[in-house]
Amino acid sequence: MIRVQYFARYREALGLDGEQLAWDPAFAKLDDLRRRLLGRGGVWEVLDEQNLMCARNQELCSLDEALADGDEVAFFPTVSGG
């Protein structure tokens, strides 16, 4: 099982703050999971942003991060401040 969380405007666009997905060995990297979500189409394309940030088990990482069954993944937009 993989727990996926969505934050800020991703949560607003998708209409949910998180979900649990059955583990799939095809999720070798975080980007494989993201691409599966993008395959849902429509509003899910928000996860195709160039500046998307992500975390695995509450640590910032890149989309090349390896995944394992039981991981927690978070997607959130870049935050800027003034």
PyMOL Python script that loads the backbone (N, CA, C, O; Angstrom):
from pymol import cmd

cmd.read_pdbstr("""\
ATOM      1  N   MET A   1       0.851  -1.177   0.000  1.00  0.00           N
ATOM      2  CA  MET A   1       0.000   0.000   0.000  1.00  0.00           C
ATOM      3  C   MET A   1       0.896   1.241   0.000  1.00  0.00           C
ATOM      4  O   MET A   1       1.918   1.292   0.686  1.00  0.00           O
ATOM      5  N   ILE A   2       0.493   2.219  -0.773  1.00  0.00           N
ATOM      6  CA  ILE A   2       1.185   3.517  -0.795  1.00  0.00           C
ATOM      7  C   ILE A   2       0.163   4.577  -0.389  1.00  0.00           C
ATOM      8  O   ILE A   2      -0.945   4.623  -0.923  1.00  0.00           O
ATOM      9  N   ARG A   3       0.542   5.405   0.540  1.00  0.00           N
ATOM     10  CA  ARG A   3      -0.322   6.512   0.948  1.00  0.00           C
ATOM     11  C   ARG A   3       0.153   7.750   0.197  1.00  0.00           C
ATOM     12  O   ARG A   3       1.333   8.097   0.241  1.00  0.00           O
ATOM     13  N   VAL A   4      -0.771   8.411  -0.492  1.00  0.00           N
ATOM     14  CA  VAL A   4      -0.447   9.597  -1.282  1.00  0.00           C
ATOM     15  C   VAL A   4      -1.206  10.780  -0.707  1.00  0.00           C
ATOM     16  O   VAL A   4      -2.410  10.699  -0.464  1.00  0.00           O
ATOM     17  N   GLN A   5      -0.493  11.886  -0.490  1.00  0.00           N
ATOM     18  CA  GLN A   5      -1.115  13.100   0.028  1.00  0.00           C
ATOM     19  C   GLN A   5      -0.925  14.230  -0.972  1.00  0.00           C
ATOM     20  O   GLN A   5       0.103  14.328  -1.643  1.00  0.00           O
ATOM     21  N   TYR A   6      -1.941  15.078  -1.053  1.00  0.00           N
ATOM     22  CA  TYR A   6      -1.920  16.238  -1.955  1.00  0.00           C
ATOM     23  C   TYR A   6      -2.091  17.492  -1.108  1.00  0.00           C
ATOM     24  O   TYR A   6      -2.944  17.539  -0.221  1.00  0.00           O
ATOM     25  N   PHE A   7      -1.280  18.504  -1.385  1.00  0.00           N
ATOM     26  CA  PHE A   7      -1.312  19.716  -0.581  1.00  0.00           C
ATOM     27  C   PHE A   7      -1.595  20.959  -1.414  1.00  0.00           C
ATOM     28  O   PHE A   7      -1.410  20.978  -2.631  1.00  0.00           O
ATOM     29  N   ALA A   8      -2.052  21.999  -0.715  1.00  0.00           N
ATOM     30  CA  ALA A   8      -2.289  23.339  -1.270  1.00  0.00           C
ATOM     31  C   ALA A   8      -3.237  23.259  -2.476  1.00  0.00           C
ATOM     32  O   ALA A   8      -4.277  22.604  -2.408  1.00  0.00           O
ATOM     33  N   ARG A   9      -2.882  23.912  -3.553  1.00  0.00           N
ATOM     34  CA  ARG A   9      -3.814  23.969  -4.681  1.00  0.00           C
ATOM     35  C   ARG A   9      -3.997  22.634  -5.385  1.00  0.00           C
ATOM     36  O   ARG A   9      -4.977  22.457  -6.108  1.00  0.00           O
ATOM     37  N   TYR A  10      -3.070  21.678  -5.193  1.00  0.00           N
ATOM     38  CA  TYR A  10      -3.283  20.337  -5.749  1.00  0.00           C
ATOM     39  C   TYR A  10      -4.480  19.692  -5.053  1.00  0.00           C
ATOM     40  O   TYR A  10      -5.326  19.069  -5.694  1.00  0.00           O
ATOM     41  N   ARG A  11      -4.535  19.852  -3.738  1.00  0.00           N
ATOM     42  CA  ARG A  11      -5.669  19.314  -2.982  1.00  0.00           C
ATOM     43  C   ARG A  11      -6.963  19.952  -3.471  1.00  0.00           C
ATOM     44  O   ARG A  11      -7.972  19.268  -3.641  1.00  0.00           O
ATOM     45  N   GLU A  12      -6.933  21.263  -3.696  1.00  0.00           N
ATOM     46  CA  GLU A  12      -8.130  21.965  -4.164  1.00  0.00           C
ATOM     47  C   GLU A  12      -8.536  21.503  -5.562  1.00  0.00           C
ATOM     48  O   GLU A  12      -9.717  21.266  -5.816  1.00  0.00           O
ATOM     49  N   ALA A  13      -7.577  21.375  -6.458  1.00  0.00           N
ATOM     50  CA  ALA A  13      -7.874  20.979  -7.834  1.00  0.00           C
ATOM     51  C   ALA A  13      -8.408  19.548  -7.912  1.00  0.00           C
ATOM     52  O   ALA A  13      -9.313  19.257  -8.694  1.00  0.00           O
ATOM     53  N   LEU A  14      -7.841  18.659  -7.096  1.00  0.00           N
ATOM     54  CA  LEU A  14      -8.218  17.246  -7.145  1.00  0.00           C
ATOM     55  C   LEU A  14      -9.441  16.928  -6.288  1.00  0.00           C
ATOM     56  O   LEU A  14     -10.098  15.905  -6.481  1.00  0.00           O
ATOM     57  N   GLY A  15      -9.735  17.808  -5.348  1.00  0.00           N
ATOM     58  CA  GLY A  15     -10.893  17.583  -4.493  1.00  0.00           C
ATOM     59  C   GLY A  15     -10.678  16.520  -3.424  1.00  0.00           C
ATOM     60  O   GLY A  15     -11.640  15.978  -2.879  1.00  0.00           O
ATOM     61  N   LEU A  16      -9.423  16.222  -3.126  1.00  0.00           N
ATOM     62  CA  LEU A  16      -9.135  15.296  -2.042  1.00  0.00           C
ATOM     63  C   LEU A  16      -7.758  15.590  -1.473  1.00  0.00           C
ATOM     64  O   LEU A  16      -6.879  16.114  -2.156  1.00  0.00           O
ATOM     65  N   ASP A  17      -7.594  15.237  -0.202  1.00  0.00           N
ATOM     66  CA  ASP A  17      -6.312  15.529   0.432  1.00  0.00           C
ATOM     67  C   ASP A  17      -5.374  14.334   0.415  1.00  0.00           C
ATOM     68  O   ASP A  17      -4.182  14.478   0.684  1.00  0.00           O
ATOM     69  N   GLY A  18      -5.894  13.165   0.103  1.00  0.00           N
ATOM     70  CA  GLY A  18      -5.034  11.996   0.022  1.00  0.00           C
ATOM     71  C   GLY A  18      -5.817  10.748  -0.328  1.00  0.00           C
ATOM     72  O   GLY A  18      -7.047  10.745  -0.382  1.00  0.00           O
ATOM     73  N   GLU A  19      -5.061   9.687  -0.563  1.00  0.00           N
ATOM     74  CA  GLU A  19      -5.668   8.396  -0.886  1.00  0.00           C
ATOM     75  C   GLU A  19      -4.640   7.302  -0.650  1.00  0.00           C
ATOM     76  O   GLU A  19      -3.445   7.568  -0.519  1.00  0.00           O
ATOM     77  N   GLN A  20      -5.119   6.081  -0.599  1.00  0.00           N
ATOM     78  CA  GLN A  20      -4.229   4.936  -0.485  1.00  0.00           C
ATOM     79  C   GLN A  20      -4.364   4.114  -1.753  1.00  0.00           C
ATOM     80  O   GLN A  20      -5.471   3.851  -2.224  1.00  0.00           O
ATOM     81  N   LEU A  21      -3.230   3.713  -2.296  1.00  0.00           N
ATOM     82  CA  LEU A  21      -3.211   2.916  -3.511  1.00  0.00           C
ATOM     83  C   LEU A  21      -2.558   1.571  -3.217  1.00  0.00           C
ATOM     84  O   LEU A  21      -1.610   1.485  -2.437  1.00  0.00           O
ATOM     85  N   ALA A  22      -3.069   0.545  -3.838  1.00  0.00           N
ATOM     86  CA  ALA A  22      -2.456  -0.767  -3.694  1.00  0.00           C
ATOM     87  C   ALA A  22      -1.045  -0.721  -4.272  1.00  0.00           C
ATOM     88  O   ALA A  22      -0.811  -0.084  -5.300  1.00  0.00           O
ATOM     89  N   TRP A  23      -0.114  -1.390  -3.617  1.00  0.00           N
ATOM     90  CA  TRP A  23       1.263  -1.433  -4.092  1.00  0.00           C
ATOM     91  C   TRP A  23       1.306  -2.119  -5.452  1.00  0.00           C
ATOM     92  O   TRP A  23       0.633  -3.125  -5.679  1.00  0.00           O
ATOM     93  N   ASP A  24       2.100  -1.563  -6.341  1.00  0.00           N
ATOM     94  CA  ASP A  24       2.313  -2.113  -7.676  1.00  0.00           C
ATOM     95  C   ASP A  24       3.813  -2.103  -7.927  1.00  0.00           C
ATOM     96  O   ASP A  24       4.430  -1.042  -7.840  1.00  0.00           O
ATOM     97  N   PRO A  25       4.416  -3.227  -8.231  1.00  0.00           N
ATOM     98  CA  PRO A  25       5.857  -3.261  -8.495  1.00  0.00           C
ATOM     99  C   PRO A  25       6.279  -2.339  -9.648  1.00  0.00           C
ATOM    100  O   PRO A  25       7.463  -2.036  -9.792  1.00  0.00           O
ATOM    101  N   ALA A  26       5.330  -1.899 -10.457  1.00  0.00           N
ATOM    102  CA  ALA A  26       5.636  -0.957 -11.543  1.00  0.00           C
ATOM    103  C   ALA A  26       6.003   0.421 -10.979  1.00  0.00           C
ATOM    104  O   ALA A  26       6.523   1.264 -11.709  1.00  0.00           O
ATOM    105  N   PHE A  27       5.740   0.655  -9.701  1.00  0.00           N
ATOM    106  CA  PHE A  27       6.099   1.928  -9.063  1.00  0.00           C
ATOM    107  C   PHE A  27       7.559   1.886  -8.602  1.00  0.00           C
ATOM    108  O   PHE A  27       7.837   2.038  -7.413  1.00  0.00           O
ATOM    109  N   ALA A  28       8.475   1.684  -9.522  1.00  0.00           N
ATOM    110  CA  ALA A  28       9.891   1.615  -9.165  1.00  0.00           C
ATOM    111  C   ALA A  28      10.380   2.959  -8.634  1.00  0.00           C
ATOM    112  O   ALA A  28      11.179   3.015  -7.699  1.00  0.00           O
ATOM    113  N   LYS A  29       9.898   4.028  -9.235  1.00  0.00           N
ATOM    114  CA  LYS A  29      10.288   5.379  -8.835  1.00  0.00           C
ATOM    115  C   LYS A  29       9.040   6.221  -8.605  1.00  0.00           C
ATOM    116  O   LYS A  29       7.949   5.875  -9.058  1.00  0.00           O
ATOM    117  N   LEU A  30       9.214   7.311  -7.907  1.00  0.00           N
ATOM    118  CA  LEU A  30       8.099   8.199  -7.615  1.00  0.00           C
ATOM    119  C   LEU A  30       7.447   8.696  -8.912  1.00  0.00           C
ATOM    120  O   LEU A  30       6.230   8.880  -8.963  1.00  0.00           O
ATOM    121  N   ASP A  31       8.243   8.910  -9.942  1.00  0.00           N
ATOM    122  CA  ASP A  31       7.678   9.372 -11.204  1.00  0.00           C
ATOM    123  C   ASP A  31       6.764   8.339 -11.840  1.00  0.00           C
ATOM    124  O   ASP A  31       5.834   8.711 -12.555  1.00  0.00           O
ATOM    125  N   ASP A  32       6.998   7.052 -11.601  1.00  0.00           N
ATOM    126  CA  ASP A  32       6.098   6.015 -12.119  1.00  0.00           C
ATOM    127  C   ASP A  32       4.719   6.155 -11.494  1.00  0.00           C
ATOM    128  O   ASP A  32       3.701   6.018 -12.173  1.00  0.00           O
ATOM    129  N   LEU A  33       4.694   6.427 -10.199  1.00  0.00           N
ATOM    130  CA  LEU A  33       3.419   6.667  -9.509  1.00  0.00           C
ATOM    131  C   LEU A  33       2.747   7.919 -10.049  1.00  0.00           C
ATOM    132  O   LEU A  33       1.548   7.913 -10.327  1.00  0.00           O
ATOM    133  N   ARG A  34       3.515   8.989 -10.197  1.00  0.00           N
ATOM    134  CA  ARG A  34       2.951  10.243 -10.719  1.00  0.00           C
ATOM    135  C   ARG A  34       2.356  10.028 -12.119  1.00  0.00           C
ATOM    136  O   ARG A  34       1.276  10.534 -12.422  1.00  0.00           O
ATOM    137  N   ARG A  35       3.055   9.290 -12.951  1.00  0.00           N
ATOM    138  CA  ARG A  35       2.551   9.032 -14.313  1.00  0.00           C
ATOM    139  C   ARG A  35       1.263   8.209 -14.281  1.00  0.00           C
ATOM    140  O   ARG A  35       0.377   8.414 -15.110  1.00  0.00           O
ATOM    141  N   ARG A  36       1.158   7.291 -13.339  1.00  0.00           N
ATOM    142  CA  ARG A  36      -0.091   6.518 -13.202  1.00  0.00           C
ATOM    143  C   ARG A  36      -1.235   7.451 -12.832  1.00  0.00           C
ATOM    144  O   ARG A  36      -2.340   7.324 -13.361  1.00  0.00           O
ATOM    145  N   LEU A  37      -0.973   8.393 -11.923  1.00  0.00           N
ATOM    146  CA  LEU A  37      -2.006   9.358 -11.540  1.00  0.00           C
ATOM    147  C   LEU A  37      -2.360  10.265 -12.718  1.00  0.00           C
ATOM    148  O   LEU A  37      -3.532  10.574 -12.931  1.00  0.00           O
ATOM    149  N   LEU A  38      -1.361  10.689 -13.479  1.00  0.00           N
ATOM    150  CA  LEU A  38      -1.617  11.528 -14.656  1.00  0.00           C
ATOM    151  C   LEU A  38      -2.500  10.798 -15.662  1.00  0.00           C
ATOM    152  O   LEU A  38      -3.292  11.425 -16.367  1.00  0.00           O
ATOM    153  N   GLY A  39      -2.369   9.505 -15.729  1.00  0.00           N
ATOM    154  CA  GLY A  39      -3.166   8.696 -16.648  1.00  0.00           C
ATOM    155  C   GLY A  39      -4.660   8.754 -16.364  1.00  0.00           C
ATOM    156  O   GLY A  39      -5.465   8.346 -17.201  1.00  0.00           O
ATOM    157  N   ARG A  40      -5.034   9.251 -15.207  1.00  0.00           N
ATOM    158  CA  ARG A  40      -6.458   9.414 -14.896  1.00  0.00           C
ATOM    159  C   ARG A  40      -7.076  10.526 -15.732  1.00  0.00           C
ATOM    160  O   ARG A  40      -8.295  10.586 -15.890  1.00  0.00           O
ATOM    161  N   GLY A  41      -6.233  11.409 -16.266  1.00  0.00           N
ATOM    162  CA  GLY A  41      -6.701  12.496 -17.126  1.00  0.00           C
ATOM    163  C   GLY A  41      -7.387  13.619 -16.365  1.00  0.00           C
ATOM    164  O   GLY A  41      -7.431  13.624 -15.135  1.00  0.00           O
ATOM    165  N   GLY A  42      -7.919  14.563 -17.117  1.00  0.00           N
ATOM    166  CA  GLY A  42      -8.657  15.686 -16.543  1.00  0.00           C
ATOM    167  C   GLY A  42      -7.857  16.481 -15.537  1.00  0.00           C
ATOM    168  O   GLY A  42      -6.730  16.890 -15.817  1.00  0.00           O
ATOM    169  N   VAL A  43      -8.433  16.706 -14.361  1.00  0.00           N
ATOM    170  CA  VAL A  43      -7.803  17.537 -13.339  1.00  0.00           C
ATOM    171  C   VAL A  43      -6.465  16.975 -12.861  1.00  0.00           C
ATOM    172  O   VAL A  43      -5.650  17.709 -12.302  1.00  0.00           O
ATOM    173  N   TRP A  44      -6.238  15.697 -13.074  1.00  0.00           N
ATOM    174  CA  TRP A  44      -4.996  15.072 -12.622  1.00  0.00           C
ATOM    175  C   TRP A  44      -3.774  15.621 -13.344  1.00  0.00           C
ATOM    176  O   TRP A  44      -2.647  15.429 -12.889  1.00  0.00           O
ATOM    177  N   GLU A  45      -3.985  16.299 -14.459  1.00  0.00           N
ATOM    178  CA  GLU A  45      -2.873  16.893 -15.191  1.00  0.00           C
ATOM    179  C   GLU A  45      -2.178  17.990 -14.396  1.00  0.00           C
ATOM    180  O   GLU A  45      -1.100  18.444 -14.782  1.00  0.00           O
ATOM    181  N   VAL A  46      -2.781  18.423 -13.290  1.00  0.00           N
ATOM    182  CA  VAL A  46      -2.136  19.409 -12.420  1.00  0.00           C
ATOM    183  C   VAL A  46      -0.805  18.851 -11.887  1.00  0.00           C
ATOM    184  O   VAL A  46       0.099  19.620 -11.560  1.00  0.00           O
ATOM    185  N   LEU A  47      -0.684  17.538 -11.800  1.00  0.00           N
ATOM    186  CA  LEU A  47       0.543  16.915 -11.311  1.00  0.00           C
ATOM    187  C   LEU A  47       1.638  16.846 -12.377  1.00  0.00           C
ATOM    188  O   LEU A  47       2.695  16.256 -12.155  1.00  0.00           O
ATOM    189  N   ASP A  48       1.376  17.447 -13.524  1.00  0.00           N
ATOM    190  CA  ASP A  48       2.365  17.473 -14.605  1.00  0.00           C
ATOM    191  C   ASP A  48       3.113  18.795 -14.654  1.00  0.00           C
ATOM    192  O   ASP A  48       3.835  19.067 -15.613  1.00  0.00           O
ATOM    193  N   GLU A  49       2.947  19.615 -13.631  1.00  0.00           N
ATOM    194  CA  GLU A  49       3.619  20.911 -13.594  1.00  0.00           C
ATOM    195  C   GLU A  49       5.127  20.742 -13.484  1.00  0.00           C
ATOM    196  O   GLU A  49       5.614  19.826 -12.821  1.00  0.00           O
ATOM    197  N   GLN A  50       5.842  21.612 -14.125  1.00  0.00           N
ATOM    198  CA  GLN A  50       7.297  21.552 -14.144  1.00  0.00           C
ATOM    199  C   GLN A  50       7.906  21.764 -12.760  1.00  0.00           C
ATOM    200  O   GLN A  50       8.949  21.189 -12.450  1.00  0.00           O
ATOM    201  N   ASN A  51       7.270  22.580 -11.933  1.00  0.00           N
ATOM    202  CA  ASN A  51       7.827  22.916 -10.619  1.00  0.00           C
ATOM    203  C   ASN A  51       7.232  22.096  -9.481  1.00  0.00           C
ATOM    204  O   ASN A  51       7.330  22.496  -8.321  1.00  0.00           O
ATOM    205  N   LEU A  52       6.627  20.977  -9.786  1.00  0.00           N
ATOM    206  CA  LEU A  52       6.034  20.116  -8.775  1.00  0.00           C
ATOM    207  C   LEU A  52       7.095  19.682  -7.759  1.00  0.00           C
ATOM    208  O   LEU A  52       8.213  19.322  -8.125  1.00  0.00           O
ATOM    209  N   MET A  53       6.727  19.722  -6.497  1.00  0.00           N
ATOM    210  CA  MET A  53       7.625  19.255  -5.441  1.00  0.00           C
ATOM    211  C   MET A  53       7.038  17.979  -4.854  1.00  0.00           C
ATOM    212  O   MET A  53       5.827  17.762  -4.884  1.00  0.00           O
ATOM    213  N   CYS A  54       7.920  17.143  -4.323  1.00  0.00           N
ATOM    214  CA  CYS A  54       7.438  15.890  -3.763  1.00  0.00           C
ATOM    215  C   CYS A  54       8.287  15.472  -2.570  1.00  0.00           C
ATOM    216  O   CYS A  54       9.407  15.944  -2.374  1.00  0.00           O
ATOM    217  N   ALA A  55       7.715  14.576  -1.788  1.00  0.00           N
ATOM    218  CA  ALA A  55       8.408  14.034  -0.623  1.00  0.00           C
ATOM    219  C   ALA A  55       8.070  12.555  -0.510  1.00  0.00           C
ATOM    220  O   ALA A  55       6.983  12.112  -0.878  1.00  0.00           O
ATOM    221  N   ARG A  56       9.030  11.810   0.007  1.00  0.00           N
ATOM    222  CA  ARG A  56       8.828  10.388   0.304  1.00  0.00           C
ATOM    223  C   ARG A  56       9.120  10.199   1.787  1.00  0.00           C
ATOM    224  O   ARG A  56      10.208  10.525   2.263  1.00  0.00           O
ATOM    225  N   ASN A  57       8.159   9.680   2.494  1.00  0.00           N
ATOM    226  CA  ASN A  57       8.287   9.459   3.935  1.00  0.00           C
ATOM    227  C   ASN A  57       8.741  10.730   4.655  1.00  0.00           C
ATOM    228  O   ASN A  57       9.622  10.704   5.515  1.00  0.00           O
ATOM    229  N   GLN A  58       8.107  11.841   4.272  1.00  0.00           N
ATOM    230  CA  GLN A  58       8.267  13.162   4.883  1.00  0.00           C
ATOM    231  C   GLN A  58       9.645  13.785   4.673  1.00  0.00           C
ATOM    232  O   GLN A  58      10.066  14.637   5.454  1.00  0.00           O
ATOM    233  N   GLU A  59      10.351  13.362   3.618  1.00  0.00           N
ATOM    234  CA  GLU A  59      11.614  13.985   3.257  1.00  0.00           C
ATOM    235  C   GLU A  59      11.556  14.407   1.794  1.00  0.00           C
ATOM    236  O   GLU A  59      11.201  13.613   0.924  1.00  0.00           O
ATOM    237  N   LEU A  60      11.909  15.666   1.529  1.00  0.00           N
ATOM    238  CA  LEU A  60      11.905  16.141   0.151  1.00  0.00           C
ATOM    239  C   LEU A  60      12.761  15.231  -0.713  1.00  0.00           C
ATOM    240  O   LEU A  60      13.795  14.729  -0.274  1.00  0.00           O
ATOM    241  N   CYS A  61      12.319  15.027  -1.939  1.00  0.00           N
ATOM    242  CA  CYS A  61      13.049  14.155  -2.847  1.00  0.00           C
ATOM    243  C   CYS A  61      12.745  14.567  -4.284  1.00  0.00           C
ATOM    244  O   CYS A  61      11.970  15.492  -4.526  1.00  0.00           O
ATOM    245  N   SER A  62      13.359  13.877  -5.222  1.00  0.00           N
ATOM    246  CA  SER A  62      13.092  14.114  -6.643  1.00  0.00           C
ATOM    247  C   SER A  62      12.155  13.025  -7.155  1.00  0.00           C
ATOM    248  O   SER A  62      11.866  12.055  -6.455  1.00  0.00           O
ATOM    249  N   LEU A  63      11.696  13.201  -8.367  1.00  0.00           N
ATOM    250  CA  LEU A  63      10.830  12.203  -8.986  1.00  0.00           C
ATOM    251  C   LEU A  63      11.586  10.916  -9.292  1.00  0.00           C
ATOM    252  O   LEU A  63      10.964   9.906  -9.619  1.00  0.00           O
ATOM    253  N   ASP A  64      12.916  10.931  -9.193  1.00  0.00           N
ATOM    254  CA  ASP A  64      13.730   9.733  -9.420  1.00  0.00           C
ATOM    255  C   ASP A  64      13.872   8.873  -8.170  1.00  0.00           C
ATOM    256  O   ASP A  64      14.526   7.831  -8.204  1.00  0.00           O
ATOM    257  N   GLU A  65      13.266   9.303  -7.069  1.00  0.00           N
ATOM    258  CA  GLU A  65      13.356   8.572  -5.800  1.00  0.00           C
ATOM    259  C   GLU A  65      12.706   7.193  -5.929  1.00  0.00           C
ATOM    260  O   GLU A  65      11.603   7.068  -6.461  1.00  0.00           O
ATOM    261  N   ALA A  66      13.394   6.163  -5.441  1.00  0.00           N
ATOM    262  CA  ALA A  66      12.852   4.807  -5.450  1.00  0.00           C
ATOM    263  C   ALA A  66      11.694   4.711  -4.454  1.00  0.00           C
ATOM    264  O   ALA A  66      11.707   5.362  -3.409  1.00  0.00           O
ATOM    265  N   LEU A  67      10.702   3.900  -4.786  1.00  0.00           N
ATOM    266  CA  LEU A  67       9.554   3.688  -3.902  1.00  0.00           C
ATOM    267  C   LEU A  67       9.538   2.251  -3.401  1.00  0.00           C
ATOM    268  O   LEU A  67      10.088   1.350  -4.034  1.00  0.00           O
ATOM    269  N   ALA A  68       8.903   2.055  -2.265  1.00  0.00           N
ATOM    270  CA  ALA A  68       8.727   0.726  -1.695  1.00  0.00           C
ATOM    271  C   ALA A  68       7.320   0.626  -1.117  1.00  0.00           C
ATOM    272  O   ALA A  68       6.699   1.632  -0.774  1.00  0.00           O
ATOM    273  N   ASP A  69       6.843  -0.578  -1.018  1.00  0.00           N
ATOM    274  CA  ASP A  69       5.543  -0.826  -0.408  1.00  0.00           C
ATOM    275  C   ASP A  69       5.539  -0.244   0.995  1.00  0.00           C
ATOM    276  O   ASP A  69       6.479  -0.465   1.758  1.00  0.00           O
ATOM    277  N   GLY A  70       4.494   0.498   1.347  1.00  0.00           N
ATOM    278  CA  GLY A  70       4.371   1.108   2.668  1.00  0.00           C
ATOM    279  C   GLY A  70       4.823   2.555   2.728  1.00  0.00           C
ATOM    280  O   GLY A  70       4.671   3.206   3.762  1.00  0.00           O
ATOM    281  N   ASP A  71       5.377   3.071   1.636  1.00  0.00           N
ATOM    282  CA  ASP A  71       5.831   4.466   1.622  1.00  0.00           C
ATOM    283  C   ASP A  71       4.665   5.445   1.676  1.00  0.00           C
ATOM    284  O   ASP A  71       3.534   5.129   1.309  1.00  0.00           O
ATOM    285  N   GLU A  72       4.986   6.639   2.145  1.00  0.00           N
ATOM    286  CA  GLU A  72       4.058   7.768   2.104  1.00  0.00           C
ATOM    287  C   GLU A  72       4.650   8.787   1.139  1.00  0.00           C
ATOM    288  O   GLU A  72       5.818   9.156   1.257  1.00  0.00           O
ATOM    289  N   VAL A  73       3.850   9.234   0.196  1.00  0.00           N
ATOM    290  CA  VAL A  73       4.284  10.182  -0.825  1.00  0.00           C
ATOM    291  C   VAL A  73       3.426  11.432  -0.728  1.00  0.00           C
ATOM    292  O   VAL A  73       2.221  11.354  -0.488  1.00  0.00           O
ATOM    293  N   ALA A  74       4.057  12.588  -0.916  1.00  0.00           N
ATOM    294  CA  ALA A  74       3.310  13.848  -0.912  1.00  0.00           C
ATOM    295  C   ALA A  74       3.686  14.657  -2.139  1.00  0.00           C
ATOM    296  O   ALA A  74       4.850  14.715  -2.538  1.00  0.00           O
ATOM    297  N   PHE A  75       2.677  15.276  -2.727  1.00  0.00           N
ATOM    298  CA  PHE A  75       2.876  16.189  -3.856  1.00  0.00           C
ATOM    299  C   PHE A  75       2.402  17.564  -3.436  1.00  0.00           C
ATOM    300  O   PHE A  75       1.330  17.702  -2.848  1.00  0.00           O
ATOM    301  N   PHE A  76       3.199  18.589  -3.736  1.00  0.00           N
ATOM    302  CA  PHE A  76       2.798  19.948  -3.401  1.00  0.00           C
ATOM    303  C   PHE A  76       3.462  20.915  -4.365  1.00  0.00           C
ATOM    304  O   PHE A  76       4.542  20.635  -4.884  1.00  0.00           O
ATOM    305  N   PRO A  77       2.813  22.067  -4.611  1.00  0.00           N
ATOM    306  CA  PRO A  77       3.387  23.049  -5.510  1.00  0.00           C
ATOM    307  C   PRO A  77       4.517  23.824  -4.843  1.00  0.00           C
ATOM    308  O   PRO A  77       4.606  23.884  -3.617  1.00  0.00           O
ATOM    309  N   THR A  78       5.362  24.406  -5.651  1.00  0.00           N
ATOM    310  CA  THR A  78       6.431  25.253  -5.143  1.00  0.00           C
ATOM    311  C   THR A  78       5.810  26.407  -4.368  1.00  0.00           C
ATOM    312  O   THR A  78       4.829  27.007  -4.806  1.00  0.00           O
ATOM    313  N   VAL A  79       6.388  26.705  -3.225  1.00  0.00           N
ATOM    314  CA  VAL A  79       5.899  27.789  -2.382  1.00  0.00           C
ATOM    315  C   VAL A  79       6.863  28.967  -2.540  1.00  0.00           C
ATOM    316  O   VAL A  79       8.081  28.808  -2.458  1.00  0.00           O
ATOM    317  N   SER A  80       6.304  30.121  -2.763  1.00  0.00           N
ATOM    318  CA  SER A  80       7.164  31.307  -2.846  1.00  0.00           C
ATOM    319  C   SER A  80       6.641  32.339  -1.866  1.00  0.00           C
ATOM    320  O   SER A  80       5.453  32.379  -1.544  1.00  0.00           O
ATOM    321  N   GLY A  81       7.529  33.146  -1.416  1.00  0.00           N
ATOM    322  CA  GLY A  81       7.139  34.173  -0.454  1.00  0.00           C
ATOM    323  C   GLY A  81       7.865  35.474  -0.749  1.00  0.00           C
ATOM    324  O   GLY A  81       8.791  35.519  -1.558  1.00  0.00           O
ATOM    325  N   GLY A  82       7.443  36.488  -0.104  1.00  0.00           N
ATOM    326  CA  GLY A  82       8.059  37.777  -0.370  1.00  0.00           C
ATOM    327  C   GLY A  82       8.571  38.427   0.871  1.00  0.00           C
ATOM    328  O   GLY A  82       9.121  39.527   0.810  1.00  0.00           O
TER     329      GLY A  82
END
""", "prot")
cmd.dss("prot")
cmd.show_as("cartoon", "prot")
cmd.util.cbc("prot")
cmd.orient("prot")
